[in-house]
């Protein structure tokens, strides 16, 4: 099982801010949108993510 601090670090490595992690910790919910930061500049030429809905 992952320790809480390790999980928080993984979330921050994935791009969540400290404020996002604190909100998740207190509410149990993620924000509906997150910013994805890139280490380089340029243009997005392909988007591989999909939005799935479950019923």
N, C-alpha and C positions, 0 to 999 in steps of 0.2 A: 504494500500500500504506500502511496506517495504521501510524504509528510506535507503539512499545510504550507510551510515556507517554500518547499520545492515546487508545489503546484503553483503558488503565486509567482515564482520566478519563471516557470514555464509559460504562464499567461503573459508575463511582461516580455519574454523573448518572442512570443507570438505577435506582439504589437500592442497589447492592451496597456493603457497608462496606469499609474498607481491609483488614480482616482477611479478608473474603471474597475480595477481589482477590488478596491474598497467597497464600491457600490455592489459588486457581485457578492462579496462577503456578507454585506449587511442585508441585502434584499433577496439574494438567491436567484437574481435575474440578470441576464446580460443586457447591455444596451442594444438597441435594434440595429445600430450602425457603428462600425468601427473604422478608424483610419488605418490604412496600411502604408507603412513607411518603407521607402526604398533606399538602399545605400548608394544608389547611383541615379543620375538624372536621365531622362529620356521620355519616350512615349510608349503607352501600352498598345501593343499591336494584336494581342489575343487575350481574351478573358476565359480562364478555365473553370471559374466558380459557377455554381448553379444554385438557384433558390428553390428548395423543396418544401412542400407543404404536406403535413401529415394530418389525417382526419381521424 
